[in-house]
Amino acid sequence: MLVSTLQHVYSILTESGSRLDKLAELYFDGRIDALAQLPLLTPTATEPLNPPALDVLQQSADYETFVEYMRDNKPCIIKDLTKSWPATSNFVSECATEGPDMAFVGSQHGHLVAPVYVTTKRDGNCFGALPRPHEIEQTVSEYCDWWALHHEIALEEQPDPVDLHYLKDWNFSASFPADNIYSCPSFFREDWLNEAVGSYRFLYCGPAGTSTRLHADVLQSYSWSANVVGTKRWYLLPPQYTYLLYDVFGQRLAPHFHSDTELEFELLNMFPGLKEARKHAYCVVQRTGETIFVPSGWHHTVENLEDTLSINHNWLNGFNLTYAWAKLKTELVLLQAQMKSERGDCGDAPKDEWVKDEGAAASVRRAEQDTLAAVGDLLLLYKVVAHQLEKKDIRLLRRRDLITIETMLTGVHEFVEDGDLFGVRSRTEYIGAELLEKVQGRLFIIRELGI
Ligand SMILES: O=C(O)CCC(=O)C(=O)O
């Protein structure tokens, strides 16, 4: 049984069928080591890419056409949504090929503070087992100064600078009205997340060579991203292949799909499923004026091929709420099980009676932090739904949305009812009496309507 399991694992990892001779060697070396070693035996040549093409919609497409992409959870590109935006006239250099007009951006918003991700040239260009970019805060003026210097150096053809700065995830709408820059395209109008909390709207600005590592968006949200100016390359992987992106232990997510030749070997050894993942990834080059729709749970990487300024939203609505709740519930159930197993037979005994050593204490601390974050997400989802119920005449919501809302809220109530995270046992304590009462009242009406 063990041999056949290992054979199976080996053939999945190597795509080359079973090699009992190799397996035997590795098996007797110790199972865990063997699993880590298996991919080292594979040839590391990069598979040629044969990416499927993405559908392109025109600005004039009707809303129902776009709804199909949300419903099918399928990406697409939409043309020309940025034409009339103030940012398109103000934030772009007179000669558009020169990219964003950072002098103008600095003159208007220089005093504001934004998050900036600093990478070394090597990991900025995507590769491998290097440290994550670190986040600093800079004023927009400081960032514009860095930008000017960076371009001066490039003009003088000096050696490449070591650091690349990427201003990203800047929630600018907290500081000045978003209308000064853009208007949200009507394709993305069913945005329950920003209607409730308003803070998932971002500006990105980075020179050629900056990039964003492999990730899927927060809370299984959709995202749209519009290039005001510049070109990005995206690799997007459908969610059914997500498992291919992890290391052999299913723990660590790969940093990127690709690496330069120097680190390719290292990357594929650490993440052997990447070779297969690349075959299923969509590769999209998004140009000035184009907007990409990224569906729920699709992992992606993004590289700026030119100096690029873009606007992006994350959003949730009745089409992807089910994914958000399903993923969160799985996380919470696993965390609950982990806490139970840490506690063992100690039942409700105080923590210092069942936390036996440093290792156990660290693992409990991590589980508590993860639980805290997951409970925060649960409350966020709850507020998003509550906001829709409060704001709208329930009869105006789609029947399908009502079913989704009802299912999710019932699920949350049941989960929280018998949940014992942190030993807090009542729903009221989790959600807050006032919000709970409001939502239960609306749920009652939904059920009366007979969905
Ligand atoms: O443009 C980028 O660098 C990242 C954007 C992104 O990941 C997104 O819109 O989901």
The ligand as a Tripos MOL2 file, in Angstrom:
@<TRIPOS>MOLECULE
LIG
   10     9     1     0     0
SMALL
NO_CHARGES

@<TRIPOS>ATOM
      1 O1         -1.1300   45.4370  -10.8380 O.co2     1 LIG1
      2 C1         -0.5960   44.7740   -9.9550 C.2       1 LIG1
      3 O2          0.6130   44.8210   -9.7290 O.co2     1 LIG1
      4 C2         -1.4210   43.8200   -9.1070 C.3       1 LIG1
      5 C3         -2.8860   43.8850   -9.3480 C.3       1 LIG1
      6 C4         -3.6210   42.7080   -8.8000 C.2       1 LIG1
      7 O3         -3.0770   41.7560   -8.2990 O.2       1 LIG1
      8 C5         -5.0880   42.6860   -8.8800 C.2       1 LIG1
      9 O4         -5.6880   43.6230   -9.4380 O.co2     1 LIG1
     10 O5         -5.6880   41.7030   -8.4020 O.co2     1 LIG1
@<TRIPOS>BOND
     1     1     2 2
     2     2     3 1
     3     2     4 1
     4     4     5 1
     5     5     6 1
     6     6     7 2
     7     6     8 1
     8     8     9 2
     9     8    10 1
@<TRIPOS>SUBSTRUCTURE
     1 LIG1         1 GROUP 0 **** ****
